[in-house]
Amino acid sequence: MAVTEITVTSFGYLHGAPPEAHLTLDLRRHFRDPHVDPTLRDLTANDLPVRGAVLTTPGIRELIVATALLADAYEAGPAEAPLTIAVGCAGGRHRAATVAMALARRLSKTGIPVDLVHRDLDKPVHERTADGDAVTPSRG
């Protein structure tokens, strides 16, 4: 067994630099953001409507499967070491946390210990523009 443990960390780019990882998934530009829906904005991946919105986004399930296959490739390597996977979106409350949860659940079926960390899930909502950039408060 080459991978001794897996850490999956969700994070938001608006809350700081990505954590160090072997694999980093950036969900900001390619997958719709539940933040733009006012009914989901203040919810998190702990809420079923957010998980439903994220997991039904075209391409998300395929990304989870592909990432699990990448983890399998690390597992096939000859050196024993932990594997860290970071999953990021703008705020870290919706897409990244949901994908990290689903990925950790899938990877845990391999028998390798999986640690799920949500760095920014409980941090405040950042107001943003439609393209995901943080809104700079006006100084007037």
Secondary structure, 3 states (H helix, E strand, C coil): CCEEEEEEEEEEHHHCCCCCCCEEEECCCCCCCHHHCCCCCCCCCCCHHHHHHHHCCCCHHHHHHHHHHHHHHHHCCCCCEEEEEEEEECCCCCHHHHHHHHHHHHHHCCCCCEEEEECCCCCCCCCECCCCCECCCCCC
